[in-house]
């Protein structure tokens, strides 16, 4: 616990024991530096994961199919979804039907069949 080390540092300062004071202060400094460094690395790793795992959507916009980031989808885009895809946004189905696993959202254990005009997420 860092507070115990700081209390020991203060006690050694009062006792004027400079060697113990220096060693404890150095250890506390190293502990703080290592903690800062580890937090910085963890933040960088999380940002890299978010960037690599950002959902993509195969969408038809202005008559052309292209792969874009899901955050750039707008109302009116047609999105192609195939078996195993993660649905990139709330979608209204066009002609046909789709079996969707919504267990993470609804808790249902089996895939749900959605038909034309229904919303999938």
N, C-alpha and C positions, 0 to 999 in steps of 0.2 A: 504494500500500500504506500503510495507516494507521500501521503500525509505523515506517516511514521518516519520516513526518511527526512522530511523537512523538519520535523520535531527534533530528530537526532542532530541535524545540521545546526539548528538554533542552540541546542544544548552544548554542542562542541564549540560553537562560537562564543558562548558565555564562558565556558571553561578555558578558552584561549588555546585549545588543542588544535593547532593549525594543520597538522598532518591528517588527522581524522576528518576535520572540517573539509579539507581539500579533496580527500578521497570521496566522501559522501556527496559533496557538491558536484564533483566530476561524474559520479555514477548517476546522479539525478539528471544532469545535463544530457548524458548519453541516453538515458531512458526516455527523456522527452524527445530527443532527436529521432530515435528509432520509432517511437510512436507516431510522430509526424510523418516520417518517411513511409511507414506502412499504410497509414491512412491515405496518403497521396497516391500510392500505388493501387490501393483498393478502388479509389475513385476513378482512376484511369482505366482500370479493368472493367468496371461497371459501364463506363461510357463506351468502351470498345464493344462490349457485349450488346448494348442497346443499338449501336450502329449496325452491327452485323446481323442482328436478329430482327431488324425492322421489317415488318411484313410488306411484301410486294404484291401487286395486283396486275393481272393481265387484263387490260381494259381497252375498250374501243371508244375512242374519242375522235370526233371530226372524221369519221370514216376509216380511221387507221387503228390497228391493234398495236399496243405497245405495253411494255412492262414499266410500271411506275410505282413509287412508294404509295402505300395505302393512305397515308395522311393527305395526299394530293388528290384523292378521289372527290368528285363533286356530283351533285344530283344530275342525273341524265347520262352518266357513264354506264356503259355496258361492261360487266365484269364476267370473264370466263372462269368457271369453277369446275375442276375435275376431281376425281377420286383421290383422297388424301390431302387435298389442299386445305389450308386454314382460311376460313372466310375472312377477308381483310376488313370488312365493314358491314354494317347492317344493309342487307340487300333485299330487294323485292324480286321474286323469281319471275322470269319470262316463261315462254311456253315450255312445258315439260314438268318434271318433278325431280326432287333431290332428297336423298337421305342424308340427314345432318346429325352429327354427334354433338349434342348440346349439354353433355353431362357436366361440364365445368360451370355452366351458367344455371342450369335448371335442376341438376341432380338426378335426372333421368338416366337409367342405366343402359337403355337401348337407343339406337339412332331413331330420330323422328323423321317421318316422311312429310315433306312440304311440297305443295303444288303451286301452279301458276297463280301469281298475285299475292302469295303469302310472303311474310318477312322471314328471312333467315339471318342468324347472327352467331 
